[in-house]
Amino acid sequence: MEEKDKKQRAIERLSEEIKKISEKKNNIYFFVYDTKGNPNGGLEYIYKLAKITGDIGYKTAMLYQTADKEDEFVGVGEWLGEEYASIPHYNIAKEEVDITPSDVVFIPELFTNVMNQTKKLPCKRVAIFQNYDYLTEQMPFAAQWGDFGIMEAITNTKENEEILNDIFPYVKTHVVDPYIDPMFGTSSGPKKLVVNIVSEDPSKVNKIIKPFYWKFPLFRWVSFRDLRGFPKENFAELLRDGAITIWADDNTSFGYSLIEALKSGSIVIAKVPDTKLPWTLNENGEYTDSCIWFYNINKVHEIIANVVRAWMTDRVPEALLNTADEYKGLYPKENTITQVTECVNGIVERRQKEMQELYNNVTK
């Protein structure tokens, strides 16, 4: 009798979970990290995935884990905006959330430990893969995603999809392009001769500004502006306002702020990153002439001086002045919405099918 009651409870539970999926009452969770209020393109990508998932009708929430139950989670409100900060957030260190079989949890490649910790949960788990360096740094030796039960992943580029298909061929992949917010664009007013610097590394900012003044004391009147830490709207406004932007992020996996600068009509001086960004290459595999590219940060000062002289005398090449028009249609929001919708709907439908098959087997 006890065995029969146990089976009946299992059948009822499965039926309830399948019904939750049908009515979109199951939860879609996105695991995130806390940058303590510092803007981060990879984290923004995850929040945008979550926001779109919620907009198409799913119950969406963010999961995070603090080292201590009393640690403060700063979040993204100050730089990404209230619409993202207002998405429900739960600290798994405080056991604030009950994850059920109908739920789906998206886990960034950075959190190999979370993949391992959650492998016994009854839910569906899907990886988010943006940065190969994070994967190789965090994954234990002789371990792979399959050991943690990760069999599906979202990637932000086709190139990352190819990497995953090569190293984990059993993982089903979905490419979801990021989108660049429409707030990034040009203004009707004239630009000011201000040199914006976009780099996560403060030492690079110093290596750009100080030697420039030492080498070119006659250009002490040229103003530099470090754009680290600005809220998104202010960041967009400053890019529109300044005539020149220097971009120096060696370890970027996509180059979000580089596209944003180009869409804003800046004359962009860009350091060649460690990883090639496909959208920066022309059909011959060479770097586009929409930017002035440099390899050695100790040589960028001469480039800045030449660009300032050219800007003052109206001798800037057209290719560097028309970037806003060239990149205006790159990575639109509508495309990302379509891809997220197809991807999330597919994952949820497959989860429902898996549970229905289990239900059918249990009720035989």
C-alpha positions as CSV (number, residue, x, y, z in Angstrom):
1,M,0.0,0.0,0.0
2,E,2.8,2.4,0.9
3,E,4.5,1.7,-2.5
4,K,1.3,2.4,-4.3
5,D,0.8,5.7,-2.4
6,K,4.3,6.7,-3.3
7,K,3.7,6.0,-6.9
8,Q,0.4,8.0,-6.9
9,R,2.2,11.0,-5.3
10,A,4.8,10.8,-8.0
11,I,2.2,10.7,-10.7
12,E,0.3,13.7,-9.2
13,R,3.6,15.7,-8.8
14,L,4.5,15.0,-12.4
15,S,1.0,16.0,-13.6
16,E,1.3,19.3,-11.6
17,E,4.7,20.1,-13.1
18,I,3.6,19.4,-16.6
19,K,0.6,21.6,-16.1
20,K,2.8,24.4,-14.8
21,I,4.8,24.3,-18.0
22,S,1.7,24.4,-20.1
23,E,0.4,27.5,-18.3
24,K,3.8,29.2,-18.2
25,K,3.8,29.0,-14.4
26,N,7.2,27.3,-14.2
27,N,10.2,29.4,-13.3
28,I,13.1,30.4,-15.6
29,Y,16.1,31.3,-13.5
30,F,19.3,33.0,-14.6
31,F,22.4,32.7,-12.4
32,V,24.3,35.9,-12.2
33,Y,27.5,37.3,-10.6
34,D,27.8,40.6,-8.8
35,T,30.1,43.2,-10.3
36,K,29.5,45.5,-7.3
37,G,28.0,48.2,-9.5
38,N,30.6,48.1,-12.2
39,P,29.3,47.9,-15.8
40,N,30.0,44.6,-17.5
41,G,29.0,43.6,-21.1
42,G,28.8,39.9,-20.3
43,L,26.6,40.4,-17.3
44,E,24.4,42.8,-19.3
45,Y,23.9,40.1,-21.9
46,I,22.5,37.7,-19.3
47,Y,20.2,40.3,-17.9
48,K,18.9,41.1,-21.4
49,L,18.2,37.4,-21.9
50,A,16.3,37.3,-18.7
51,K,14.3,40.5,-19.5
52,I,13.3,39.3,-22.9
53,T,12.3,35.9,-21.4
54,G,10.1,37.7,-18.9
55,D,8.6,39.9,-21.7
56,I,7.5,36.9,-23.7
57,G,5.5,35.6,-20.8
58,Y,7.7,33.4,-18.6
59,K,8.1,33.8,-14.8
60,T,11.7,35.0,-14.7
61,A,14.1,35.5,-11.8
62,M,17.8,35.9,-11.1
63,L,19.8,33.7,-8.8
64,Y,23.0,34.6,-7.1
65,Q,25.2,33.3,-4.3
66,T,27.1,35.4,-1.8
67,A,30.1,34.2,0.1
68,D,28.3,34.9,3.4
69,K,24.6,35.2,4.1
70,E,25.0,38.7,5.3
71,D,27.0,39.9,2.3
72,E,25.3,42.7,0.2
73,F,24.3,42.1,-3.4
74,V,24.8,45.4,-5.2
75,G,23.3,44.4,-8.5
76,V,22.9,46.4,-11.7
77,G,20.4,49.1,-10.9
78,E,22.9,52.0,-10.8
79,W,24.3,51.3,-14.3
80,L,21.9,49.1,-16.2
81,G,18.6,50.6,-14.9
82,E,15.6,49.8,-12.7
83,E,13.9,47.7,-15.3
84,Y,16.6,45.1,-14.9
85,A,17.2,45.6,-11.1
86,S,13.5,45.1,-10.5
87,I,13.6,41.5,-11.8
88,P,13.2,39.2,-8.7
89,H,16.5,38.2,-7.2
90,Y,17.1,35.3,-4.9
91,N,20.2,34.4,-2.9
92,I,20.8,30.7,-2.9
93,A,23.2,31.0,0.0
94,K,20.1,31.9,2.0
95,E,18.0,29.1,0.4
96,E,15.4,31.6,-0.7
97,V,14.2,29.6,-3.7
98,D,12.6,26.2,-4.2
99,I,13.6,24.8,-7.6
100,T,11.2,22.2,-9.1
101,P,11.3,19.8,-12.0
102,S,9.5,22.1,-14.4
103,D,12.0,25.0,-13.8
104,V,14.9,25.9,-16.1
105,V,18.2,27.3,-14.7
106,F,20.7,29.1,-17.0
107,I,24.2,29.0,-15.6
108,P,27.1,31.1,-17.1
109,E,30.3,29.2,-18.0
110,L,32.1,31.0,-15.2
111,F,30.2,29.0,-12.6
112,T,31.6,25.5,-13.0
113,N,31.1,25.1,-9.2
114,V,27.4,25.9,-9.5
115,M,27.0,23.4,-12.4
116,N,28.5,20.8,-10.1
117,Q,26.5,21.8,-7.0
118,T,23.2,21.7,-8.9
119,K,23.7,18.5,-10.8
120,K,21.3,16.7,-8.5
121,L,18.5,19.2,-8.8
122,P,15.4,18.0,-10.6
123,C,15.3,21.0,-13.0
124,K,16.6,21.5,-16.5
125,R,20.0,23.3,-16.6
126,V,21.4,25.2,-19.5
127,A,24.8,26.9,-19.8
128,I,25.5,30.4,-21.1
129,F,28.8,30.5,-22.9
130,Q,30.4,33.8,-23.8
131,N,34.0,33.6,-22.8
132,Y,36.3,30.7,-23.5
133,D,38.9,31.9,-21.1
134,Y,36.4,31.7,-18.2
135,L,35.7,28.1,-19.2
136,T,39.3,27.0,-19.3
137,E,40.2,28.8,-16.1
138,Q,37.3,27.4,-14.0
139,M,36.8,23.9,-15.3
140,P,38.7,21.3,-13.2
141,F,41.2,19.0,-14.9
142,A,39.7,15.9,-16.5
143,A,36.1,17.3,-16.0
144,Q,33.6,18.5,-18.6
145,W,30.1,19.7,-18.8
146,G,28.6,16.3,-19.4
147,D,29.9,15.3,-15.9
148,F,27.6,17.9,-14.5
149,G,24.6,17.0,-16.6
150,I,24.9,20.1,-18.8
151,M,23.7,19.1,-22.3
152,E,22.5,22.4,-23.7
153,A,24.0,25.9,-24.0
154,I,23.3,29.4,-25.3
155,T,26.2,31.1,-27.0
156,N,26.5,34.8,-28.0
157,T,28.4,34.2,-31.3
158,K,28.7,31.5,-34.0
159,E,32.4,31.4,-33.3
160,N,31.7,30.4,-29.7
161,E,29.2,27.8,-30.9
162,E,32.0,26.3,-33.1
163,I,34.3,26.2,-30.0
164,L,31.7,24.3,-28.0
165,N,30.8,21.9,-30.8
166,D,34.5,21.1,-31.0
167,I,35.2,20.5,-27.3
168,F,31.8,19.3,-26.1
169,P,30.2,17.8,-29.3
170,Y,27.3,16.3,-27.3
171,V,26.0,19.7,-26.1
172,K,23.1,21.1,-28.0
173,T,23.9,24.8,-28.8
174,H,21.7,27.9,-29.6
175,V,23.2,31.1,-30.9
176,V,21.5,34.2,-29.4
177,D,23.0,37.4,-30.7
178,P,23.3,40.2,-28.2
179,Y,21.7,43.5,-29.1
180,I,23.1,47.0,-28.8
181,D,20.7,49.4,-27.1
182,P,19.1,51.9,-29.5
183,M,20.2,54.7,-27.2
184,F,23.7,54.5,-28.8
185,G,23.7,56.8,-31.8
186,T,24.6,60.2,-32.9
187,S,23.2,63.6,-31.9
188,S,22.4,66.6,-34.0
189,G,24.9,68.8,-32.2
190,P,28.6,69.1,-33.0
191,K,31.0,66.9,-31.2
192,K,33.6,68.2,-28.7
193,L,37.3,67.6,-28.9
194,V,37.3,65.2,-26.0
195,V,39.1,61.9,-26.0
196,N,37.0,59.2,-24.3
197,I,38.8,56.1,-22.9
198,V,37.0,52.8,-22.6
199,S,39.0,50.2,-20.7
200,E,38.4,48.0,-17.7
201,D,42.0,48.2,-16.7
202,P,42.8,51.5,-14.9
203,S,46.6,51.1,-15.6
204,K,45.9,51.4,-19.3
205,V,44.1,54.7,-18.7
206,N,47.2,56.0,-17.0
207,K,49.5,54.7,-19.7
208,I,47.4,56.5,-22.3
209,I,46.9,59.9,-20.7
210,K,50.1,60.7,-18.8
211,P,52.7,59.8,-21.5
212,F,50.6,61.7,-24.1
213,Y,51.0,64.9,-22.1
214,W,54.7,64.1,-21.6
215,K,55.3,63.5,-25.3
216,F,53.1,66.3,-26.5
217,P,53.1,69.2,-24.0
218,L,51.6,71.5,-26.6
219,F,48.4,69.4,-26.5
220,R,47.9,69.8,-22.7
221,W,44.6,71.5,-23.6
222,V,43.2,68.2,-25.0
223,S,40.8,66.7,-22.5
224,F,40.6,62.9,-21.7
225,R,37.6,61.2,-20.1
226,D,37.7,57.8,-18.4
227,L,34.3,56.2,-19.0
228,R,34.6,53.4,-16.4
229,G,31.6,53.1,-14.1
230,F,29.1,55.4,-15.8
231,P,25.5,54.3,-15.9
232,K,24.4,53.2,-19.4
233,E,22.5,56.3,-20.4
234,N,25.4,58.6,-19.3
235,F,27.9,56.4,-21.0
236,A,25.9,56.7,-24.3
237,E,25.6,60.5,-23.9
238,L,29.4,60.8,-23.3
239,L,30.1,58.7,-26.4
240,R,27.9,60.9,-28.5
241,D,29.5,64.0,-27.1
242,G,33.2,63.2,-27.6
243,A,34.9,63.3,-31.0
244,I,37.4,60.5,-30.2
245,T,37.2,57.2,-28.3
246,I,40.1,55.0,-27.4
247,W,39.0,51.4,-26.8
248,A,41.5,49.1,-25.0
249,D,40.0,45.8,-23.6
250,D,42.4,43.0,-24.4
251,N,40.3,40.2,-22.8
252,T,36.9,41.1,-24.3
253,S,34.8,38.3,-25.7
254,F,32.6,40.4,-27.9
255,G,33.5,44.1,-27.8
256,Y,30.2,45.6,-26.8
257,S,31.5,49.1,-25.9
258,L,33.5,49.1,-29.2
259,I,30.3,48.7,-31.2
260,E,28.6,51.3,-29.0
261,A,31.4,53.8,-29.7
262,L,31.2,53.2,-33.5
263,K,27.4,53.6,-33.5
264,S,27.9,56.9,-31.6
265,G,29.9,58.3,-34.5
266,S,33.2,58.5,-32.6
267,I,36.6,58.4,-34.3
268,V,37.7,55.1,-32.7
269,I,41.3,54.2,-31.9
270,A,41.1,50.5,-30.9
271,K,43.7,48.2,-29.4
272,V,43.7,44.8,-31.1
273,P,42.2,42.4,-28.6
274,D,43.7,39.0,-27.7
275,T,40.7,37.3,-29.4
276,K,39.6,38.3,-32.9
277,L,36.1,39.7,-32.9
278,P,34.4,38.5,-36.1
279,W,32.3,41.6,-36.7
280,T,35.5,43.7,-36.8
281,L,36.9,41.8,-39.8
282,N,36.2,42.4,-43.5
283,E,35.5,39.7,-46.1
284,N,39.3,39.2,-46.4
285,G,39.7,38.5,-42.7
286,E,41.4,41.8,-42.1
287,Y,40.5,44.4,-39.6
288,T,38.0,46.9,-40.9
289,D,39.2,50.4,-41.6
290,S,36.3,51.8,-39.5
291,C,38.8,52.0,-36.6
292,I,42.4,52.9,-36.3
293,W,43.9,49.8,-34.8
294,F,47.1,49.6,-32.7
295,Y,49.0,46.7,-31.0
296,N,51.3,48.5,-28.6
297,I,49.8,50.9,-26.0
298,N,53.1,52.7,-25.7
299,K,52.8,53.8,-29.3
300,V,49.2,55.0,-29.2
301,H,50.2,58.6,-28.2
302,E,51.4,59.4,-31.7
303,I,48.2,58.1,-33.1
304,I,46.1,60.3,-30.8
305,A,48.2,63.4,-31.7
306,N,47.7,62.7,-35.4
307,V,44.0,62.2,-35.0
308,V,43.7,65.4,-33.0
309,R,45.5,67.3,-35.8
310,A,43.4,65.8,-38.5
311,W,40.2,66.6,-36.6
312,M,41.2,70.2,-36.1
313,T,42.0,70.6,-39.8
314,D,39.1,68.6,-41.2
315,R,41.3,65.9,-42.6
316,V,39.8,62.9,-40.9
317,P,39.2,60.0,-43.5
318,E,35.6,59.5,-44.4
319,A,35.7,55.8,-43.3
320,L,36.3,57.0,-39.7
321,L,33.6,59.6,-39.8
322,N,30.8,57.5,-41.2
323,T,30.8,54.7,-38.7
324,A,27.4,55.6,-37.2
325,D,25.7,54.9,-40.5
326,E,27.8,51.8,-41.2
327,Y,27.0,50.1,-37.9
328,K,23.5,51.5,-37.3
329,G,21.8,48.2,-38.2
330,L,24.3,45.9,-36.5
331,Y,22.8,43.6,-33.8
332,P,19.2,45.0,-33.6
333,K,17.0,44.2,-30.6
334,E,14.2,42.6,-32.8
335,N,16.6,39.9,-34.0
336,T,17.6,39.0,-30.4
337,I,14.0,38.9,-29.3
338,T,13.2,36.4,-32.1
339,Q,16.2,34.2,-31.2
340,V,15.5,34.2,-27.4
341,T,11.8,33.4,-28.1
342,E,12.7,30.4,-30.3
343,C,15.4,29.2,-28.0
344,V,13.5,29.4,-24.7
345,N,10.3,28.1,-26.2
346,G,12.3,25.1,-27.6
347,I,14.0,24.4,-24.3
348,V,10.8,24.5,-22.3
349,E,8.9,22.4,-24.9
350,R,11.6,19.7,-24.8
351,R,11.5,19.8,-21.0
352,Q,7.7,19.3,-21.1
353,K,8.1,16.4,-23.5
354,E,10.7,14.7,-21.3
355,M,8.4,15.0,-18.3
356,Q,5.4,13.8,-20.3
357,E,7.4,10.7,-21.4
358,L,8.3,10.1,-17.7
359,Y,4.7,10.5,-16.8
360,N,3.6,7.9,-19.4
361,N,6.2,5.4,-18.2
362,V,5.2,5.8,-14.5
363,T,1.5,5.4,-15.3
364,K,1.9,2.2,-17.4
